[in-house]
Amino acid sequence: FNSVNYVMETALHGDYALVKGYKADTAGNVIFRKSTKNFNIPMAKAAKHTIVEVEEIVSLGELDPDEIHLPSVYVDTIIQGEKYEKRIERLTLSQPSDTSNQSSSTNAKEETRMRIIKRAAKEFKNGMYANLGIGIPALASNYIPHDIDVTLHSENGILRFGPFPEPGLEDADLINAGKETVTVLPGASFFPSDESFAMVRGNHIHLTMLGALQVSRFGDLANWMIPGKMVKGMGGAMDLVSSTEGRVVVTMEHTAKGAHKILEECTLPLTGKNVVDLIITEKCVFQIDKNVGLVLKEIWPTVSVEEVKESTGCDFQVDSNLIEMLQ
């Protein structure tokens, strides 16, 4: 399709969908709260028998038809939970970092991360829609200049989410795709995950910033399998990096326990082939030319080109206008 190869499969159908909603009426119309639409709505529509557990069941007519997210035709059973519990998988709060009691090695690691984070924030441009992965990319959002308006996108169905909440203000129904608690800014919107991926596949997301386990010389990306560890999968990254219009920026430490992460070819399963545009590490910034490969564009003031060569597992070109890393 449009010169891109795809693997075609028949649609997946569930025998049962077990869904959590916020409120329902006795007819089975359901309302979801904030980011909880995610895949609950698409799966409710895809199953032969859909069971929805809600916090409250109201009489017919009490729900405004304009507010209904899942019409009753898709719902077979409604249950009001007796001990309805909302769990937060990754409670993430916005609070000052106290480094006074940290060891020198911890402080050094934090300094390395901050170097990457602050440089990554330079990639935000006014008016862009950006998707940020968990970890360093998400933290880069804290350094968006005040005069730049960036709309942050989360695959689980949020546009224009904000910083992590202050302690005590967290909301179990408001999380990002990494299951971290977040806030929203004025102008935000919530929607199901299939709508979110329509935005991605329709090339409406201008920037994808994410971490990586490995990146190849020509921009192949491996970011979802850690050897010997249980993993849930690549998540939305495979779709995000396949966008033909958006830029893909990788933020990561240059090496992992001394092992190269930037290689001639990735040895881990690929998330995307020839998709990365820029790599930002604590040592340097590489631009990836789809024809010639890595080009060293920026370097940290105390790091030499020779040191970059030693910590990089493939050849690269040095730009004739090599500059110090932007801060």
Residue pairs with C-beta under 8 A, 6 or more apart in sequence:
4 244
11 46
12 46
13 46
13 47
13 48
14 43
14 46
14 47
14 48
15 47
15 48
15 49
16 47
16 48
16 49
16 50
16 51
17 43
17 44
17 46
17 47
17 49
17 50
17 51
18 51
18 53
19 30
19 40
19 43
19 44
19 50
19 51
19 52
19 53
20 36
20 40
20 52
20 53
20 54
21 30
21 31
21 32
21 36
21 40
21 52
21 53
21 54
21 55
21 70
22 30
22 31
22 32
22 33
22 36
22 54
22 55
22 56
22 173
23 30
23 31
23 54
23 55
23 56
23 57
23 58
23 63
24 30
24 31
24 52
24 54
24 56
24 57
24 58
24 75
24 78
25 57
25 58
25 59
25 60
25 61
25 62
25 63
25 72
26 57
26 58
26 59
26 60
26 78
27 60
27 72
28 52
28 72
28 75
28 76
28 78
29 63
29 68
29 70
29 71
29 72
29 75
30 44
30 52
30 54
30 68
30 69
30 70
30 72
30 75
30 78
31 63
31 67
31 68
31 69
31 70
32 40
32 41
32 69
32 70
33 173
34 171
34 173
34 174
34 184
34 190
35 154
35 156
35 157
35 158
35 173
35 174
35 175
35 176
35 190
36 173
37 69
37 157
37 190
37 191
37 192
37 193
38 156
38 157
38 192
38 193
39 156
39 192
39 193
39 194
40 70
40 192
41 69
41 70
41 192
41 194
42 192
42 193
42 194
43 50
44 50
44 52
44 70
44 74
44 75
45 70
45 74
49 76
49 77
50 74
50 75
50 76
50 77
51 76
51 77
51 78
51 79
52 70
52 75
52 77
52 78
52 79
53 79
53 80
53 81
53 84
54 78
54 79
54 80
54 81
55 80
55 81
55 84
56 80
57 78
57 80
86 172
86 173
87 172
88 170
88 172
88 175
88 181
89 175
89 179
90 175
90 178
90 179
90 180
90 181
91 170
91 181
92 164
92 180
92 181
92 182
93 164
93 165
93 166
93 167
93 170
93 181
94 163
94 164
94 165
94 166
95 166
95 167
97 110
99 106
99 107
99 110
102 110
112 253
112 282
113 136
113 139
113 282
115 282
115 300
115 325
115 327
116 136
116 251
116 252
116 253
116 280
116 281
116 282
117 136
117 139
117 140
117 142
117 143
117 251
118 140
118 143
118 327
119 280
119 285
119 298
119 325
119 326
119 327
120 136
120 137
120 140
120 209
120 249
120 251
120 280
121 140
121 141
121 142
121 143
121 144
121 145
122 326
123 207
123 209
123 247
123 249
123 278
124 130
124 140
124 144
124 145
124 148
124 150
124 207
125 148
125 150
125 206
125 207
126 147
126 148
126 149
126 150
127 149
127 150
128 150
128 151
128 206
128 207
129 150
129 151
129 152
129 153
129 159
129 199
129 204
129 205
129 206
129 207
130 150
130 151
130 152
130 153
130 205
130 206
130 207
130 208
130 209
131 152
131 153
131 154
131 155
131 200
131 205
131 207
131 208
131 209
131 210
131 236
131 240
132 138
132 140
132 141
132 152
132 209
132 210
133 178
133 208
133 209
133 210
133 211
133 237
134 176
134 177
134 178
134 180
134 211
135 211
136 211
136 251
136 252
137 209
137 210
137 211
137 251
138 176
138 178
138 180
140 209
140 251
141 150
141 152
141 163
142 163
144 150
151 159
151 160
151 187
152 158
152 159
152 160
152 161
152 162
153 159
153 196
153 199
153 205
154 161
154 176
154 177
154 182
154 196
155 177
155 193
155 196
155 197
155 200
155 235
155 236
155 240
156 175
156 176
156 177
156 193
156 196
157 190
157 191
157 192
157 193
157 195
157 196
158 176
158 182
158 184
158 188
158 189
158 190
159 188
159 189
159 191
160 184
160 185
160 186
160 187
160 188
160 189
161 176
161 182
161 183
161 184
161 185
161 188
162 182
162 183
162 184
162 185
162 188
163 182
163 183
164 180
164 181
164 182
164 183
165 171
165 181
165 182
165 183
169 183
170 181
171 181
172 181
174 181
174 182
174 183
174 184
175 181
175 182
176 182
177 235
177 236
196 236
197 236
197 239
199 205
200 236
200 239
200 240
200 243
201 239
201 243
203 243
203 244
203 245
203 246
205 240
205 243
205 246
206 245
206 246
206 247
207 246
207 247
207 249
208 237
208 240
208 241
208 243
208 246
208 247
208 248
208 249
209 249
209 250
209 251
210 223
210 237
210 240
210 241
210 248
210 249
210 250
210 251
211 223
211 250
211 251
211 252
212 221
212 222
212 223
212 250
212 252
212 261
212 276
212 279
213 222
213 223
213 224
213 225
213 226
213 256
213 261
213 268
214 221
214 222
214 223
214 261
214 262
214 263
214 266
214 267
214 268
215 221
215 222
215 250
215 252
215 261
215 262
215 263
215 266
215 276
215 279
216 262
216 263
216 264
216 265
216 266
216 314
217 262
217 263
217 264
217 265
217 288
217 293
217 294
217 314
217 315
217 316
218 274
218 288
218 290
218 293
219 248
219 274
219 275
219 276
219 277
219 288
219 290
220 265
220 266
220 270
220 272
220 273
220 274
220 275
220 276
221 237
221 241
221 248
221 250
221 266
221 270
221 271
221 272
221 273
221 275
221 276
222 266
222 267
222 268
222 269
222 270
222 271
223 234
223 237
223 250
223 271
224 231
224 233
224 234
224 235
224 237
224 269
224 271
225 231
225 268
225 269
227 268
234 271
237 271
237 272
238 271
238 272
240 246
240 248
241 248
241 271
241 272
241 275
241 276
242 272
242 275
247 277
247 278
248 272
248 275
248 276
248 277
248 278
249 276
249 277
249 278
249 279
249 280
250 276
250 278
250 279
250 280
251 280
251 281
252 261
252 279
252 280
252 281
253 261
253 281
253 282
254 261
254 262
254 281
254 282
254 283
254 284
254 308
254 311
254 312
255 261
255 311
260 311
260 312
260 313
261 313
262 279
262 286
262 294
262 312
262 313
262 314
263 313
263 314
264 313
264 314
264 315
274 290
276 288
277 287
277 288
278 285
278 286
278 287
278 288
279 285
279 286
279 288
279 294
282 300
283 299
283 300
283 303
283 307
283 308
283 311
284 296
284 297
284 298
284 299
284 300
284 303
284 308
284 325
285 296
285 297
285 298
285 299
285 325
286 294
286 295
286 296
286 297
286 316
287 294
287 295
287 297
287 319
288 294
288 295
289 295
292 317
293 314
293 315
293 316
293 317
294 312
294 314
294 315
294 316
294 317
295 316
295 317
295 318
295 319
296 305
296 308
296 316
296 317
296 318
296 319
296 322
297 319
297 322
297 323
298 322
298 323
298 324
298 325
298 326
299 305
299 308
299 322
299 323
299 324
299 325
300 324
300 325
301 324
301 325
305 318
305 322
308 316
309 316
